[in-house]
């Protein structure tokens, strides 16, 4: 891992049989951007990732079996951008998402079974942008001004919810 000590970006793409990432991932202390896309067998992240104090951007895309966000994400205290794309089994986001105090941008795209956002979203005071697309339940529930839970995100400067 010494050769990867200064690695800042890691993209893992279209690994159809990849079910988990190695524990040594936590040793990549300079890692700032992690993108794990189109790996449908993935459902978790290694616990060692809590050591990635430089990680500012995480993209989870095409994890078709993901039912809940990996808990290790709550320990990524420097995380500024979280993008969830094509996670078709994801139905709810955890309340601990409100602990991501540095989170500035949250994108949720093509997560068609996601039913709601946690009430703790109102605790994300650094959040500048929330974008959702093709998440029908979210589009109805958080419709600007008229959705039953719009008040939870009215503090966010930029909100775009597309159906």
Beta strands, then each sheet from edge to edge (+ up, - down):
strand 1: 9-13
strand 2: 33-37
strand 3: 57-61
strand 4: 81-85
strand 5: 105-109
strand 6: 129-133
strand 7: 158-161
sheet 1: 1+ 2+ 3+ 4+ 5+ 6+ 7+
end
